Amino acid sequence: MSSATVGVGSDDLVTGEAVALDLPSAGIGLRILSGMLDITIGYVLYALGVWAVSLLFGRTDGALIAAAFTALTVLVFVGYPTAFETLTRGKTVGHYATGLRTVRDDAGPITVRHAFTRAMLGVVEIYLFVGMPALASAAFSRKGKRLGDYLAGTYVVRERQTVTLPPPAQMPPPLAYWARTADIAPLPDALAANLRQFVARAPSFAPHVREVTGRQLLAETLTHVSPAPPAGIHPEWVLAAVLAERRTRDAARLERDRQLRERLVPPDQLGSSAS
């Protein structure tokens, strides 16, 4: 494990700053609920289309009626989902109801090609075989992919979820004086992200990985810190102290900037008089 991907799981997408973007795939239960709603809408639209075709072409020759029904089938089961998912950037009516969205494998928005491929395979695996191939595929897929997702290079993610941020690193008391008096340069964004992830997730690491990663991050961090911390201190304590002190200094700097703006920038007289 390199320090550039500390705490990043196999399902995470990583930005250039080594920050993991957690886009959890939708569970089978939500996929089934969303799919049932979309299938119901599809059949309702088809039934309305059949009624309209019968009303308009009921007294014409059979070839014209067959062509109209063929066009209706393609329009409802392929054209409608393709257009809807393309215009909404990966959503269907069922997705709106269940808080889901279809994205590319790289987490980008889908295009008409992706939507068309999913819709074409959906006719076979969902409507023709009553969803059984889709259900079997999703059950054995790590990301809950149906056959159309494999062919299109997409998967379905949850959009509605509770975001819980890890608690900020706390200052170890034995290192409080050292951190307060040390010269701690601004850390590179990638290193700062790795430190935050490691300190928050360290208890979940295997002991060997935790020790090796901690020492590696400590070596990188100490190139931005002077003087070095007291000897014999656990690496994780030092990393937590650096993060806590940087947070304290950043908060103090922001407060000084706010006070300076209040002294130098005159009040908005126009805004005050308008109120």
Beta strands, then each sheet from edge to edge (+ up, - down):
strand 1: 13-14
strand 2: 20-21
strand 3: 100-104
strand 4: 154-158
strand 5: 183-184
strand 6: 225-226
sheet 1: 1+ 2-
sheet 2: 3+ 4-
sheet 3: 5+ 6-
end
